Amino acid sequence: MQPLLANPVGWFVAFWLSWAGHQWLTFAHAKASARRSLPRFALVSSGGFAVNEAAYAVLLHRTGLGYALALAIVLAMVAVLTWIASRRWAFSGTHRRAPVPRPPDATGPDAPSR
């Protein structure tokens, strides 16, 4: 199979494995809902795939690099960008930091008597 044709097949399989791994392992602490993270990750991953495919094609056709080296360069670059976008947006949870408790009101019903 031609490298540029094999790339979409690889992306499709990797998309589902990546989403599941990020949802339940890598970013599980964020507690992002699957309903929210799946479409967001689809956008991140699709964008990553578009950059991957374009950069791979450019490196294959405009440089003297072999396909394995070109693919390694592109995969490393896209993996970092996709991870950052996933962490900051696709799998960002809905939880907020807990509010800092305020000291009891000195004039309220629980105030110590003097």
Wavefront OBJ file of the C-alpha trace (Angstrom):
o trace
v 0.000 0.000 0.000
v 1.290 3.488 -0.851
v 2.437 5.521 2.198
v 0.017 8.404 1.517
v -2.891 5.945 1.176
v -1.947 3.957 4.264
v -1.864 7.118 6.360
v -5.688 7.634 6.514
v -6.224 3.994 7.502
v -3.661 4.331 10.267
v -5.259 7.567 11.444
v -8.726 6.008 11.697
v -7.498 3.156 13.888
v -5.279 5.467 15.956
v -8.135 7.946 16.489
v -10.254 5.469 18.438
v -7.322 4.065 20.399
v -6.074 7.558 21.234
v -9.467 8.862 22.296
v -10.104 5.871 24.586
v -6.618 6.050 26.082
v -6.833 9.779 26.712
v -10.398 9.605 28.038
v -9.816 6.809 30.530
v -6.095 7.046 31.269
v -4.095 10.119 30.254
v -6.680 12.786 31.089
v -8.988 10.770 33.369
v -8.281 13.209 36.214
v -10.042 15.984 34.244
v -13.321 14.037 34.384
v -14.344 15.271 30.920
v -17.551 13.684 29.678
v -17.289 11.414 26.649
v -20.131 13.370 25.055
v -17.992 16.508 25.220
v -14.511 15.069 24.653
v -15.290 12.856 21.640
v -16.340 15.622 19.208
v -13.613 17.927 20.511
v -10.979 15.253 20.109
v -12.355 14.491 16.643
v -11.633 18.116 15.681
v -8.179 18.046 17.254
v -7.346 14.714 15.650
v -8.745 15.702 12.239
v -6.723 18.898 12.307
v -3.670 16.913 13.340
v -4.281 14.472 10.518
v -4.566 17.298 7.969
v -1.259 18.784 9.184
v 0.254 15.285 9.224
v -0.817 14.488 5.670
v 0.252 17.875 4.270
v 3.626 17.894 6.027
v 4.276 14.270 5.071
v 3.466 14.978 1.411
v 5.716 18.046 1.383
v 8.606 16.170 2.964
v 8.174 13.229 0.589
v 7.934 15.284 -2.584
v 10.120 18.317 -1.880
v 13.023 16.857 0.068
v 15.318 13.931 -0.383
v 14.187 12.333 2.877
v 13.112 8.726 2.830
v 9.518 7.981 3.746
v 10.416 6.462 7.143
v 12.411 9.510 8.266
v 9.799 11.933 6.901
v 7.071 10.036 8.731
v 9.052 10.000 11.989
v 9.570 13.771 11.849
v 5.919 14.473 11.084
v 4.574 12.045 13.689
v 6.725 13.547 16.435
v 5.621 17.090 15.576
v 1.922 16.241 15.261
v 1.925 14.098 18.419
v 3.177 17.001 20.537
v 0.690 19.472 19.030
v -2.216 17.043 19.404
v -1.351 16.279 23.025
v -1.236 19.980 23.907
v -4.589 20.664 22.212
v -6.112 17.607 23.866
v -4.934 18.611 27.319
v -5.937 22.245 27.057
v -9.245 21.856 25.201
v -10.525 18.454 24.087
v -10.323 16.769 27.489
v -10.601 19.805 29.708
v -13.034 18.948 32.458
v -15.983 20.925 33.625
v -14.778 20.961 37.208
v -13.504 24.167 38.687
v -11.222 24.669 41.615
v -12.982 24.389 44.926
v -13.710 27.759 46.494
v -11.504 28.778 49.381
v -13.541 28.527 52.589
v -14.078 31.833 54.306
v -13.603 32.160 58.035
v -16.854 32.206 60.014
v -18.499 35.584 60.310
v -17.567 37.078 63.675
v -21.046 38.535 64.022
v -23.049 35.527 62.798
v -25.016 33.004 64.864
v -21.975 30.730 65.180
v -19.704 33.507 66.473
v -18.081 32.851 69.818
v -19.498 34.872 72.641
v -17.172 37.303 74.332
l 1 2 3 4 5 6 7 8 9 10 11 12 13 14 15 16 17 18 19 20 21 22 23 24 25 26 27 28 29 30 31 32 33 34 35 36 37 38 39 40 41 42 43 44 45 46 47 48 49 50 51 52 53 54 55 56 57 58 59 60 61 62 63 64 65 66 67 68 69 70 71 72 73 74 75 76 77 78 79 80 81 82 83 84 85 86 87 88 89 90 91 92 93 94 95 96 97 98 99 100 101 102 103 104 105 106 107 108 109 110 111 112 113 114
